[in-house]
Amino acid sequence: MNFNDIISELKKKIYKPVYFLSGEEPYFIDLISDFIEKKVMGDAEKEFNQTILYGRDTDVATIIGEAKRYPMMSDKMVVIVKEAQNIKNIEELTSYIENPLSSTILVICYKYKTLDKRKTFPKTVAKKGVLFESVKLYENKIPDWIEGYLKERKYTVSPKSSQLLTEFLGVDLGKIVNELEKLMINLPEGTEITPDHIQTNIGISKDFNSFELNNALTKRDVLKANRIVNYFAENSKEHPLVLTISSLHSFFVKLLRYHGLEDKSKENAAKALGVHPFYVNDYIAAAKNYPLTKLKEIFSWLREYDLRSKGMDNLSAKDGELLKELVWKILH
């Protein structure tokens, strides 16, 4: 079952005896666990019929003991095991999961790890309950996810804004949601979120960021690029060189991919590059400014300056100076 199916069933009060929630992305695991913890029973029922255990402080025998308890003045027991990835021999739960109590909802939160689905234990979980794997989203999927998240809450967001949030916040969905909540607290429903809103409410500069640096390089706008590079040099803690180089590398890899496309239509290019169609024009412009011969040099420089930023063949140059050198070479 996927996340939406699980939440849909829970809202309809369709409960499975076991939920094993695993995977690299904790956000969806927390949402499912929190829904069960807060919504399945009322406060009065929870006092006697809901148990929260933590992996570092419990074991399989204790979990089974709690799961086998019968509810008091309720038709359900809820047992939630958080941080279950810290439990040794978790597969020993098989004996209980093979014959779970229909009155118990057992939730296992097994974050940052997955099970080998070829083995007996996960097969048993899938047969008797819900085996859910929470997969981390790739960076190119985050802007669309942000757009969808805000749309559900009656907000819209410009492509530039969703890309700006992605550049600054990365792929941590929990962190992204926290920042989006800041925006929604301060903006009325129906608002289209802009870079100005992001700068005012979150503190991400709309003018000085990796996204704008890539944009300046796309157009070979020397003045704008130098302004951003100087800002990064003066604020190196907020803009570490290693992350800036990573952003540049990602941009030029996509540009190389664009050069290799036979079908360069906007729709096909957007799909192939994993970007919003809004940005395809940037790659069209960049392709004119950076032919394949230039890209070969750029990738060589990116490798060189990445190594130098990590201390190799670099005895004295600061990160800001290295970035200035790198960008000067790219532009010239």
CORPELIN-V998579 format. One record per helix or strand. SS is the DSSP state (a for helix, b for strand). FROM is the first residue (numbers start at 1). TO is the last residue. If there is no record, write none. Layout:
BEGIN
ss=SS from=FROM to=TO
ss=SS from=FROM to=TO
END
This chain:
BEGIN
ss=a from=3 to=11
ss=b from=18 to=23
ss=a from=26 to=39
ss=a from=43 to=49
ss=b from=50 to=54
ss=a from=55 to=57
ss=a from=60 to=67
ss=b from=77 to=82
ss=a from=84 to=86
ss=a from=90 to=97
ss=b from=104 to=111
ss=a from=120 to=128
ss=b from=130 to=134
ss=a from=139 to=152
ss=b from=156 to=157
ss=a from=159 to=169
ss=a from=173 to=186
ss=b from=192 to=193
ss=a from=195 to=201
ss=a from=210 to=218
ss=a from=222 to=234
ss=a from=241 to=259
ss=a from=266 to=273
ss=a from=277 to=289
ss=a from=292 to=309
ss=a from=319 to=331
END
